[in-house]
Amino acid sequence: MTAPALELRDLSKSFGLAKIIQGVDLKVAKGERHAIIGPNGAGKSTLFNLITGKYAPTSGGVYLHGENVSGLKPFEINRRGLSRSFQITNIFPNMTVFENIRCGLLWTMGYKYSFWHMISGQQDVTEKAEEILEQINLTSRRDLLAGTLAYAEQRALEIGITIAGGADIILLDEPCAGMSHSETALIVDLIRKVTEDKTLMIVEHDMGVIFDLADKISVLVYGEIIESDVPDAVRASVKVKEAYLGTTLEDEGV
Ligand SMILES: Nc1ncnc2c1ncn2[C@@H]1O[C@H](COP(=O)(O)OP(=O)(O)OP(=O)(O)O)[C@@H](O)[C@H]1O
C-alpha cells in the first residue's frame, strides 16, 4: 500500500506548560486537498509550523511519503518535496515578478544540481518561470516590481513562488485573507489549477473557500482534531457545531 503523502502520528507540541497540539493523528493521501479549520487559537499555525519543521515536536512524528522528517530543518523538509506559503505576504518587493519566480526555481535547482549545470540550465529556468507566470495569471505583470502589484496579485505571486520549486506537497496558510469576494474566487480557481496532481493542505478562515476546495476537512479545537471527514459529513457534525459555540457552519455562509 502507498504511504500517505503526509502523515502526523500522535503529534504534540507544548510551549512551557501549555499543550498547544495534543496527540494529532492525520493522514493526507497523495493528490488530496485537505483543509484544517478551527476557532482562533486552536493551534492551526502551530500545526503548520510543526509540519514544515519551524518547530520540533514535543512528541510524535511528521512523515512525508512514509519517511520520518521530524526534527529536520525547514530547508531539509522543503527539499523532500514540501513547500509552504505564509499568512503574511512573503515576496521580494524590489525584484520583478519574473525574478521572484526565477529565484524560487533557482533555490531548488541550485541545490539539486551543480553550479555549472545550473548555468547551462538557465534557459530551462526561464521557460519554467514563464510557464508559472502563465498559471498564476501574471504574465502581463512580468517586468513590474513585485511590490507595486495589487494585494491579490501579490498573494498569487506568493503561490507561484511556493509551487516554483516543484514540491509535491503544498501548504497554504490563509491564502485568501483580506481579499474581496471576486478576488477570492480568482485565487480559489488559481489554487485549484496549480495544485492539480499535488497534495494540498490549506488553513483558511473563509468557509466558502474551504467547502468549495477541500476533498477532506479536519477540525482542530484546543489542539485536538475532533473531526476529519468529507465536507458534507463535517457540515453535518454535531461535534463541530458545538465546537463553534453555537455559530453553526451555516452561519459562516456554508
Ligand atoms: N511560540 C509560542 N509560544 C507560546 N505560545 C504560543 C506560541 N505560538 C503559539 N502559541 C499559542 O498557541 C495557541 C495556538 O496558536 P496558533 O497561532 O497556532 O492558533 P491558530 O489556530 O493558528 O489561530 P488563528 O486562527 O488566530 O491564526 C495560542 O494560544 C497561542 O498563544
The ligand as an SDF file (V2000), in Angstrom:
LIG
                    3D

 31 33  0  0  0  0  0  0  0  0999 V2000
    5.7970   30.3310   20.2280 N   0  0  0  0  0  0  0  0  0  0  0  0
    4.7630   30.2760   21.0740 C   0  0  0  0  0  0  0  0  0  0  0  0
    4.9450   30.3390   22.4090 N   0  0  0  0  0  0  0  0  0  0  0  0
    3.8980   30.2560   23.2670 C   0  0  0  0  0  0  0  0  0  0  0  0
    2.6230   30.1120   22.8840 N   0  0  0  0  0  0  0  0  0  0  0  0
    2.3690   30.0440   21.5640 C   0  0  0  0  0  0  0  0  0  0  0  0
    3.4180   30.1150   20.5830 C   0  0  0  0  0  0  0  0  0  0  0  0
    2.8650   30.0240   19.3460 N   0  0  0  0  0  0  0  0  0  0  0  0
    1.5360   29.9060   19.5520 C   0  0  0  0  0  0  0  0  0  0  0  0
    1.2460   29.9120   20.8730 N   0  0  0  0  0  0  0  0  0  0  0  0
   -0.0960   29.7800   21.4700 C   0  0  0  0  0  0  0  0  0  0  0  0
   -0.6830   28.6290   20.9160 O   0  0  0  0  0  0  0  0  0  0  0  0
   -2.0750   28.8100   20.7240 C   0  0  0  0  0  0  0  0  0  0  0  0
   -2.4320   28.4450   19.3110 C   0  0  0  0  0  0  0  0  0  0  0  0
   -1.8950   29.4410   18.4320 O   0  0  0  0  0  0  0  0  0  0  0  0
   -1.9450   29.3040   16.8550 P   0  0  0  0  0  0  0  0  0  0  0  0
   -1.4230   30.5880   16.2790 O   0  0  0  0  0  0  0  0  0  0  0  0
   -1.3120   28.0310   16.4450 O   0  0  0  0  0  0  0  0  0  0  0  0
   -3.5380   29.2010   16.6200 O   0  0  0  0  0  0  0  0  0  0  0  0
   -4.3670   29.3750   15.2610 P   0  0  0  0  0  0  0  0  0  0  0  0
   -5.3960   28.3110   15.2790 O   0  0  0  0  0  0  0  0  0  0  0  0
   -3.4480   29.4270   14.1120 O   0  0  0  0  0  0  0  0  0  0  0  0
   -5.0340   30.7920   15.4850 O   0  0  0  0  0  0  0  0  0  0  0  0
   -5.5880   31.8610   14.3990 P   0  0  0  0  0  0  0  0  0  0  0  0
   -6.7730   31.2160   13.7500 O   0  0  0  0  0  0  0  0  0  0  0  0
   -5.9840   33.0170   15.2690 O   0  0  0  0  0  0  0  0  0  0  0  0
   -4.4600   32.1610   13.4570 O   0  0  0  0  0  0  0  0  0  0  0  0
   -2.3800   30.2440   21.1210 C   0  0  0  0  0  0  0  0  0  0  0  0
   -2.9110   30.2410   22.4130 O   0  0  0  0  0  0  0  0  0  0  0  0
   -1.0250   30.9070   21.0830 C   0  0  0  0  0  0  0  0  0  0  0  0
   -0.9610   31.9660   22.0120 O   0  0  0  0  0  0  0  0  0  0  0  0
  1  2  1  0
  2  3  1  0
  2  7  2  0
  3  4  2  0
  4  5  1  0
  5  6  2  0
  6  7  1  0
  6 10  1  0
  7  8  1  0
  8  9  2  0
  9 10  1  0
 10 11  1  0
 11 12  1  0
 11 30  1  0
 12 13  1  0
 13 14  1  0
 13 28  1  0
 14 15  1  0
 15 16  1  0
 16 17  2  0
 16 18  1  0
 16 19  1  0
 19 20  1  0
 20 21  2  0
 20 22  1  0
 20 23  1  0
 23 24  1  0
 24 25  2  0
 24 26  1  0
 24 27  1  0
 28 29  1  0
 28 30  1  0
 30 31  1  0
M  END
$$$$
